[in-house]
Amino acid sequence: MQTEVVLLIIKLVVGGIAAFLAIMLWSRTRDAAWMCLVAGIVTSYAGIVYDMLVQLGIVVSGGITVAAIPIATLLFAVVPTLFYIFALILMLVRSR
């Protein structure tokens, strides 16, 4: 139990630093690829916070499910990766 709490704290701190720096970058760039990368980082951090709230029992995951997975959990697992994929595609297209 104690190791889980330490891991949650580490994830929150490191994710928070990454999200803060991503937001700072967002204000300085208007490039679509970088903005997708920033959006992926920010949504990934939101997913970490959501998972923590579910584990602590503050938020109850439920409601609409897809294949027995709550839709919010599914979205926080998939959306950041989709932003990363889109950013990489934009960078590849731009470099040609």
TAPECOR-V461506 format. One record per residue. RES is the residue in one small letter. PHI is phi in whole degrees, -180 to 180 (* if undefined). OMEGA is omega in whole degrees, -180 to 180 (NA if undefined). D_FIRST is the distance of its C-alpha to the first C-alpha in whole Angstrom. Layout:
res: [RES | RES]
phi: [PHI | PHI]
omega: [OMEGA | OMEGA]
d_first: [D_FIRST | D_FIRST]
//
This chain:
res: [m | q | t | e | v | v | l | l | i | i | k | l | v | v | g | g | i | a | a | f | l | a | i | m | l | w | s | r | t | r | d | a | a | w | m | c | l | v | a | g | i | v | t | s | y | a | g | i | v | y | d | m | l | v | q | l | g | i | v | v | s | g | g | i | t | v | a | a | i | p | i | a | t | l | l | f | a | v | v | p | t | l | f | y | i | f | a | l | i | l | m | l | v | r | s | r]
phi: [* | -66 | -67 | -66 | -66 | -63 | -63 | -61 | -64 | -63 | -62 | -66 | -68 | -66 | -64 | -65 | -64 | -62 | -66 | -62 | -65 | -65 | -67 | -63 | -67 | -57 | -72 | -105 | -128 | -123 | -75 | -62 | -64 | -67 | -67 | -67 | -63 | -63 | -62 | -64 | -65 | -67 | -70 | -64 | -66 | -61 | -65 | -63 | -64 | -62 | -60 | -64 | -64 | -67 | -64 | -81 | 83 | -77 | -116 | -101 | -81 | 175 | 78 | -72 | -126 | -126 | 55 | 66 | -112 | -58 | -61 | -65 | -63 | -64 | -64 | -68 | -85 | -99 | -60 | -58 | -65 | -64 | -62 | -63 | -62 | -64 | -62 | -66 | -62 | -62 | -67 | -66 | -65 | -69 | -77 | -79]
omega: [-178 | 179 | 177 | 179 | 179 | 179 | 177 | 180 | 179 | 179 | 179 | -178 | -178 | 177 | 177 | 177 | 179 | 180 | 179 | -180 | 178 | 178 | 176 | 178 | -179 | -178 | -177 | -177 | 175 | 180 | -175 | -179 | 179 | 179 | 176 | 178 | 178 | 179 | 177 | 179 | -178 | 179 | 175 | 178 | 177 | 177 | 177 | 179 | 179 | 178 | 179 | 180 | 177 | -180 | 179 | 179 | 180 | 178 | 178 | 178 | -178 | -179 | -178 | 179 | 174 | -177 | 179 | 176 | 178 | -174 | 179 | 177 | 179 | 180 | 180 | 177 | -172 | -172 | 178 | 179 | 176 | 176 | 179 | 179 | -179 | 178 | -180 | 177 | 179 | 178 | 178 | 180 | -178 | -176 | 180 | NA]
d_first: [0 | 4 | 6 | 5 | 7 | 9 | 10 | 11 | 13 | 15 | 15 | 17 | 19 | 20 | 21 | 22 | 25 | 26 | 27 | 28 | 31 | 31 | 33 | 35 | 36 | 37 | 39 | 41 | 42 | 43 | 43 | 42 | 40 | 38 | 37 | 36 | 33 | 32 | 32 | 29 | 27 | 27 | 26 | 24 | 22 | 23 | 21 | 18 | 18 | 19 | 16 | 14 | 16 | 15 | 12 | 12 | 15 | 17 | 19 | 20 | 21 | 24 | 28 | 29 | 28 | 29 | 29 | 26 | 24 | 24 | 27 | 25 | 22 | 25 | 27 | 24 | 24 | 27 | 29 | 28 | 29 | 32 | 33 | 32 | 35 | 37 | 37 | 38 | 41 | 42 | 42 | 44 | 46 | 47 | 47 | 50]
//
